[in-house]
């Protein structure tokens, strides 16, 4: 009985395994191609080339739109050669239909990566530079756009002289460009570009984006009778430099306008930093010191000029760094060559105290203001820049630790530190005007709140505390208390 059972079991096993053995001996593995979309298998095909050609043939619309000869596979589509017994093969048409509405096809072009430059916020925190990608079909489109932007910030004449090494040597005074470069890291890679990306096909459109951060048309303005470039720019919260860059047909802020003329009012947002480093030599008037003598026979409030001050002349050498046309750093080279010594002004004031402080003598009017620094270089003027009002002038090039003077008699109402102003002093001149002096050297403030100061008195030293990119004095004149209902005025209008 057991022998019969064993025989029957053997017959059953043979019946099951024989067809399998037959199958393995009658079929052989095939080399096919498995298609993966976004990492997931969507089928097997016999030919990778056949699928590529099918896609290229079907996408005539893409070819016409971008004026290209060939369309390629999506970036997230992978085709892997595979040896398999699987006979479930898809047609290239079926695979194409699975792809066309899910992933964009690609065309051959250039991927350009622009890495932003790290910076600091107003409170001293590090801001990581933004990285972005720009796509073009022709590398020359990008190169020409960059060239156009560089020429927006550096005159074509100056750039050509620099590039061709034909700049005139400085004899007495003048300027030469030492370096022009782009501060950002820019890499260009030839690659297949998805057609759903913004792909720039002409230089003008790309230039507009790289200059303004958008390809949209900028705001327009129709000139009215009496308009000036400076007024139009200020009223629309842009600098005159931004106006001139957006309207290259004007050579300077003094260019004439006519009623009905249309101008562009774009706020610049350059996508990379064009840096220019200049070696500058110029003759600068040196402010005289104001010395005070007291006559105790005269009451406080009495003031008489005993010796009129005369300005001197010093030949100054500076290294000036500009970023996108804006001066960000001025470094004085050496102490300067004195061509003419200044003569001190001597003022006799009353020293006899009365029941009042005598602020009447401190009333300041245009023409009476003293310059607050030992040099006169204005590195950044009053007005809008990048859409934000710069409510003062920046005076630079005097050197770290150089003296800062009170511009007029008055009472100190602020003397302290703020994250943006750094070490600063504010003076009330008792005539409706206030002056502010910011970015002083840490610990250099020589006056306290409540102190009465006179014109020309040293109140601190020039530094770079707070939100300052280099050594300079942020000097502001306000009608009314600064940032408490007052209005900022252009300090240069008082000199």
C-alpha positions in Angstrom: 0.0 0.0 0.0 2.8 2.4 0.9 4.6 1.6 -2.4 1.4 2.5 -4.3 1.2 5.9 -2.4 4.8 6.7 -3.1 4.3 6.0 -6.8 1.2 8.1 -7.0 3.1 11.1 -5.3 5.9 10.8 -7.7 3.5 10.9 -10.7 1.9 14.1 -9.2 5.3 15.8 -8.7 6.4 15.0 -12.2 3.1 16.3 -13.6 3.7 19.7 -11.9 7.4 20.2 -12.5 7.6 19.0 -16.1 5.8 21.9 -17.6 8.0 24.3 -15.6 11.1 22.6 -16.8 9.8 22.7 -20.3 9.1 26.5 -20.0 12.6 27.3 -18.8 14.1 25.3 -21.5 12.0 26.7 -24.3 12.3 30.5 -23.3 15.3 32.7 -22.8 15.7 36.1 -21.1 15.4 39.3 -23.3 17.2 42.7 -23.0 14.5 45.4 -22.7 14.3 48.9 -21.2 12.3 49.7 -18.1 10.9 53.2 -17.9 10.8 55.0 -14.6 8.9 58.2 -14.1 9.6 60.1 -10.8 11.2 56.9 -9.6 8.2 54.6 -10.3 8.1 52.0 -13.1 5.6 52.7 -15.8 6.4 49.9 -18.2 8.9 48.0 -20.4 9.8 49.0 -24.0 11.9 47.4 -26.6 13.9 50.5 -27.7 15.0 53.6 -25.8 15.8 55.3 -29.1 12.3 54.6 -30.4 10.7 56.4 -27.4 13.1 59.4 -27.8 12.3 59.7 -31.5 8.5 59.4 -30.8 8.6 62.2 -28.2 10.7 64.4 -30.6 8.2 63.8 -33.4 5.1 64.6 -31.3 6.4 67.8 -29.8 6.4 70.2 -32.8 4.6 72.8 -30.7 7.6 73.0 -28.4 10.0 73.2 -31.3 8.0 76.2 -32.8 7.8 78.0 -29.5 11.5 77.9 -28.7 12.8 77.6 -32.3 14.7 74.4 -31.6 15.3 71.3 -33.7 14.9 68.6 -31.0 12.9 67.8 -27.9 14.2 65.5 -25.2 12.9 63.3 -22.4 11.7 64.8 -19.1 14.4 65.3 -16.4 12.7 62.9 -14.0 12.3 60.1 -16.6 14.9 57.3 -16.4 15.3 54.5 -18.9 17.2 51.5 -17.6 18.4 48.5 -19.6 17.1 45.3 -18.1 17.5 41.6 -18.8 14.2 39.9 -18.0 11.8 37.0 -18.7 8.9 39.5 -18.5 7.1 39.7 -21.9 4.6 42.4 -20.8 5.9 45.0 -23.2 4.3 48.5 -23.7 4.3 50.5 -26.9 6.1 53.8 -27.0 2.8 55.5 -27.7 1.3 54.1 -24.4 4.4 55.2 -22.4 4.3 58.7 -24.1 0.7 59.1 -23.0 1.6 58.3 -19.4 4.4 61.0 -19.6 2.9 63.9 -21.5 0.6 65.3 -18.8 2.8 64.6 -15.8 6.3 65.8 -16.5 7.5 68.5 -18.9 9.7 67.6 -21.8 13.1 69.3 -22.1 15.2 71.2 -24.7 18.9 71.7 -24.8 20.2 74.9 -23.2 22.2 76.4 -20.3 21.4 76.4 -16.6 23.0 79.4 -15.0 23.3 79.5 -11.2 23.8 82.8 -9.4 24.8 82.5 -5.8 23.9 85.5 -3.6 26.5 87.2 -1.4 26.1 86.8 2.3 25.2 90.0 4.3 24.2 91.2 7.7 20.8 92.4 8.9 20.5 95.8 10.7 20.7 93.9 14.1 24.0 92.1 13.1 22.5 88.7 12.1 24.0 86.9 9.1 21.7 86.7 6.0 22.6 83.8 3.7 22.8 84.9 0.1 20.0 83.7 -2.1 20.7 81.2 -4.8 18.8 81.2 -8.1 18.8 79.6 -11.5 18.4 81.3 -14.8 17.8 79.4 -18.1 18.8 80.4 -21.7 19.1 78.6 -24.9 22.1 80.6 -26.1 24.9 81.4 -23.7 25.6 84.6 -25.5 22.1 85.9 -24.4 23.3 85.8 -20.8 26.7 87.2 -21.6 25.3 90.2 -23.4 22.8 90.8 -20.6 25.5 90.9 -18.0 27.6 93.2 -20.3 24.6 95.5 -20.6 24.1 95.7 -16.8 27.8 96.3 -16.1 27.6 99.2 -18.6 24.6 100.6 -16.7 26.8 101.0 -13.6 30.1 101.8 -15.3 30.2 104.2 -18.2 31.2 102.6 -21.5 34.1 104.9 -21.9 35.5 104.1 -18.4 34.9 100.4 -18.9 36.6 100.3 -22.3 39.6 102.2 -21.0 39.8 99.8 -18.0 39.4 96.7 -20.2 41.9 97.8 -22.8 44.4 99.2 -20.2 44.3 102.7 -21.7 43.4 104.7 -18.6 45.3 107.9 -18.3 47.7 108.0 -15.4 46.9 110.3 -12.5 49.3 113.3 -12.5 47.9 115.6 -9.8 44.2 114.7 -9.4 42.0 112.2 -11.1 40.6 108.6 -11.0 41.6 105.2 -12.3 39.6 102.0 -12.0 41.6 99.3 -10.4 39.1 96.5 -10.6 35.7 95.7 -12.0 34.2 92.3 -11.1 31.0 90.5 -10.2 30.9 89.6 -6.5 28.6 86.6 -7.0 29.6 83.1 -7.9 28.1 82.3 -11.3 28.3 78.9 -12.9 27.1 78.0 -16.4 26.2 74.4 -17.2 24.9 73.0 -20.5 21.9 70.8 -19.7 18.4 69.7 -20.8 16.0 72.4 -19.6 12.4 71.6 -18.7 10.1 73.6 -20.9 7.9 74.7 -18.0 10.8 76.9 -16.7 11.2 80.5 -17.7 13.7 80.3 -20.5 15.1 83.6 -21.8 15.5 83.8 -25.5 16.5 87.4 -26.0 18.9 89.7 -24.3 16.5 92.6 -23.6 14.1 90.5 -21.6 16.9 88.9 -19.6 18.5 92.2 -18.9 15.2 93.6 -17.6 14.9 90.7 -15.2 18.5 90.8 -14.0 18.2 94.6 -13.4 14.7 94.9 -11.9 14.0 91.4 -10.6 11.0 91.1 -12.9 10.2 91.0 -16.6 7.1 93.1 -16.2 7.0 96.6 -17.7 8.1 99.2 -15.2 5.9 102.1 -14.1 5.8 105.0 -16.5 5.4 108.8 -15.9 4.5 111.6 -18.2 6.6 114.7 -17.7 4.8 117.9 -16.7 6.0 121.5 -17.2 8.7 122.4 -14.7 9.6 118.9 -13.8 13.2 118.0 -13.2 14.8 114.5 -13.1 15.7 115.0 -9.4 12.1 115.9 -8.4 10.5 113.1 -10.5 12.9 110.6 -8.9 12.4 111.7 -5.4 8.6 112.0 -5.6 8.5 108.4 -6.9 10.9 107.0 -4.3 13.9 106.3 -6.5 17.3 107.8 -6.7 18.5 110.0 -9.6 21.0 107.3 -10.4 18.2 104.7 -10.7 16.3 107.1 -12.9 19.2 107.5 -15.2 19.9 103.8 -15.4 16.2 103.1 -16.2 16.3 105.9 -18.8 19.7 105.6 -20.6 18.8 108.3 -23.1 19.5 110.9 -20.4 23.2 111.7 -19.8 22.9 113.4 -16.4 20.4 114.6 -13.7 20.6 118.1 -15.4 19.3 116.8 -18.8 16.3 118.7 -20.1 12.8 117.3 -20.0 9.8 118.4 -22.1 6.1 118.3 -21.2 4.4 115.1 -22.4 7.7 113.1 -22.4 7.3 109.5 -21.0 9.9 108.2 -18.7 10.5 104.9 -16.8 10.3 104.8 -13.0 11.7 101.3 -12.2 13.1 100.5 -8.8 16.3 98.6 -9.3 16.7 95.2 -7.8 19.9 93.9 -9.4 20.3 90.1 -9.3 24.0 90.2 -8.9 26.6 92.7 -7.5 28.8 94.6 -10.0 31.8 95.9 -7.9 34.0 98.8 -9.0 37.2 99.7 -7.1 38.6 103.1 -7.8 41.8 104.8 -6.9 40.9 108.5 -6.5 43.1 111.6 -5.9 41.4 115.0 -5.4 42.0 118.3 -3.6 39.7 118.9 -0.7 38.9 122.0 1.3 39.8 121.4 5.0 37.5 122.9 7.5 39.0 125.2 10.0 38.6 124.7 13.7 36.3 127.1 15.6 37.8 128.2 18.9 35.8 130.0 21.6 37.1 132.6 24.0 34.8 133.9 26.8 34.5 137.5 27.9 33.0 137.5 31.4 32.0 141.1 31.0 29.5 140.1 28.4 26.3 138.1 29.2 25.7 134.6 27.8 24.2 135.1 24.4 26.8 137.6 23.2 28.8 136.4 20.2 31.4 138.2 18.1 33.9 136.8 15.5 37.4 137.9 16.5 39.2 136.1 13.7 37.4 134.8 10.6 38.2 131.2 9.7 39.8 130.3 6.4 39.6 126.8 4.9 42.7 124.9 4.0 43.4 122.5 1.1 44.6 118.9 1.4 45.3 116.5 -1.5 43.4 113.3 -0.6 44.0 109.8 -1.9 41.2 107.2 -1.5 40.2 103.7 -2.4 36.5 103.8 -3.3 34.4 100.7 -3.6 31.1 100.9 -5.4 28.4 98.1 -5.7 25.9 98.5 -8.5 26.9 102.1 -8.8 26.4 103.0 -5.1 29.5 103.9 -3.0 29.7 101.4 -0.1 33.2 102.0 1.2 35.7 104.8 1.2 39.2 104.2 2.6 41.7 107.0 3.0 45.2 106.2 1.8 47.8 108.0 4.0 47.2 111.2 5.9 46.9 113.4 2.8 49.2 116.1 1.5 48.5 119.5 3.0 48.6 122.1 0.3 47.3 125.0 2.4 46.9 125.1 6.1 43.5 126.2 7.5 43.2 129.3 9.7 41.2 128.9 12.9 38.1 130.9 13.5 38.0 132.6 16.9 34.6 133.5 18.4 34.3 135.6 21.6 31.2 134.6 23.6 29.7 136.2 26.7 30.6 134.4 29.9 28.4 136.3 32.3 25.5 134.2 33.4 22.0 135.5 33.6 18.7 133.9 34.5 18.3 132.4 31.0 20.6 130.2 28.9 20.7 132.6 25.9 19.5 130.3 23.2 18.9 133.4 21.0 22.5 133.2 19.8 22.0 129.6 18.8 19.4 130.3 16.1 20.8 128.7 13.0 19.9 129.7 9.4 21.2 128.6 6.0 24.7 129.8 5.6 25.5 129.6 9.3 26.0 125.8 9.5 29.4 124.4 10.3 30.6 121.2 8.4 30.5 118.3 10.8 33.7 116.5 9.7 37.3 117.0 8.8 36.7 116.1 5.1 34.0 116.9 2.6 33.6 113.8 0.6 29.9 112.8 0.4 29.8 109.1 -0.4 26.0 108.8 -0.4 23.6 111.6 -0.8 20.1 112.4 0.6 17.3 110.7 -1.3 15.7 107.4 -2.3 17.9 104.4 -3.1 16.5 100.9 -3.8 13.0 102.2 -2.9 14.0 103.4 0.6 14.7 107.0 1.7 18.2 107.7 2.8 17.3 110.6 5.1 20.9 112.0 5.5 24.2 112.3 3.8 27.1 110.0 4.4 30.5 111.7 4.8 33.4 109.4 4.3 37.2 109.3 3.7 38.2 111.3 6.8 39.7 108.3 8.4 38.7 106.1 11.4 38.6 108.1 14.6 38.6 111.5 12.9 36.8 114.3 14.7 33.0 115.0 14.4 31.9 118.5 15.1 28.6 120.1 16.2 27.1 121.8 13.1 25.6 124.6 15.2 24.9 125.6 18.8 22.3 123.6 20.7 21.4 121.2 23.4 22.1 117.4 23.2 18.8 115.5 23.4 20.1 112.1 22.5 23.5 110.4 23.1 23.6 106.7 23.0 23.5 103.5 20.9 21.0 102.0 18.5 21.4 98.8 16.4 21.1 100.8 13.2 22.7 104.2 14.1 25.4 102.7 16.3 26.9 105.3 18.6 25.0 108.5 17.8 24.2 112.0 19.0 21.2 114.3 18.3 21.3 118.0 19.0 18.3 120.4 19.3 19.3 123.8 17.8 16.2 125.6 19.3 15.1 127.0 16.0 13.0 124.1 14.9 16.0 122.2 13.5 17.8 119.1 14.9 21.0 117.4 13.7 21.9 113.7 14.1 25.4 112.2 13.9 25.6 108.4 13.6 28.1 105.5 13.4 30.6 107.0 15.8 33.5 105.0 17.2 32.4 103.0 20.2 33.0 105.0 23.4 33.9 108.2 21.6 30.9 110.3 22.4 32.1 113.3 24.3 28.7 114.8 25.1 25.7 113.7 27.2 22.0 114.5 27.2 21.5 118.0 28.5 24.9 119.3 27.5 25.0 122.6 25.7 27.4 122.6 22.7 28.7 125.2 20.4 29.3 125.2 16.7 32.6 123.4 15.9 32.8 121.6 19.2 34.1 118.0 19.0 31.3 115.7 20.0 32.7 112.3 18.9 34.8 110.3 16.4 34.0 108.9 13.0 33.6 105.1 13.0 31.4 102.3 11.7 29.2 101.1 14.6 25.7 100.0 13.9 24.4 99.2 10.4 27.4 100.7 8.5 29.3 99.0 5.7 32.4 101.2 6.2 33.8 104.1 8.1 31.6 107.2 7.6 29.4 109.8 9.3 25.7 109.6 8.8 24.8 113.3 9.1 21.1 114.3 9.1 19.2 117.6 9.5 15.6 117.4 10.6 12.8 120.0 10.9 11.3 118.8 14.1 12.4 115.9 16.4 13.9 113.0 14.3 11.5 110.1 13.9 9.0 111.8 16.3 7.0 113.8 13.9 9.9 115.6 12.3 10.8 115.8 8.6 14.2 115.0 7.2 15.9 117.6 5.0 18.8 117.5 2.6 21.8 118.7 4.6 23.6 119.9 1.5 20.9 122.6 1.1 22.3 124.3 4.2 25.8 124.7 2.8 
